[in-house]
């Protein structure tokens, strides 16, 4: 599935995108790493259980400027690592990626999109502006910080069912 907005092309990533995706991810997450980082237990678990999913890229003038991965579950899609290069933030690119995922979810019978974020990054209000709402929060033991004694992992949901707006039957 490919979607071209007035200035943006969104498509599934391919092997040739790996270096540009890594560059975008590193640039987008660099400011967040000053706030939190995965601890050694989480890094080891991620290495052992490499997540398979669909990775999207957003391009401007054939340059990858944003990326996100999502996993498919029976009733919902789960976002992982939404990253927009800092030079291209606040231009509607994240919204474009989410619109693509929303269309994909509707086409495949999913009723929601979920994600997890760290409250101390101030990303919760940004995701709320993109239609997500908080459905859970807990102190996380998977991340560490040099500036916070506790980090709070926030689970968020964006309902995409136009008919009922209910939470899917099974959430992770």
C-alpha positions, 0 to 999 in steps of 0.5 A: 500500500502506498499513499502520497500526500501533497508533499509526502510519500508513505510506503512500506520499507525495504532493505535499501532503506535500512541506513536511512531508517537508522539515521532517522531513528537515531536523530529522533531518539537522541533527545529522548536518550537524555531522559531514558534508555532501555536497560541491559535486561530490555536490550538482551530481551529485544536481541533475543526476540527480534520483533517482526512487523511492518515498517513504514517510511515517509519520504520527502524528495526521495529522502526518508524523513520518518519511520514507524513499525507496527505489529498486527494482532487479531483486533488491533495494531501496535505501534513501535518506534515512531520516529520523525527526523528533528528537521522535519518535525511539526509538519504533519508527517507523524499524522500522515504515518498514522493515517496510513496505519489507520487506513490499513487497520480499517482495511484489515478489520482492526478496531484500534491502534495501541502504543506505549510511551514514557510519560517523562518524555512529554510525548503523551500530550502529542499522542493525545493530539493525534487521537490517542487516549491513555488506557494504562500507566505503570512504573517500568522496570525496562528502562533507566534514567540518570535524571528520574528515579522512576519512569512511567510507561503509558499505554495509549489507544486510538479507536478507529472503529467508526461504528462503536469506538470500543476497546478491542477484545484483547490488548497486550 
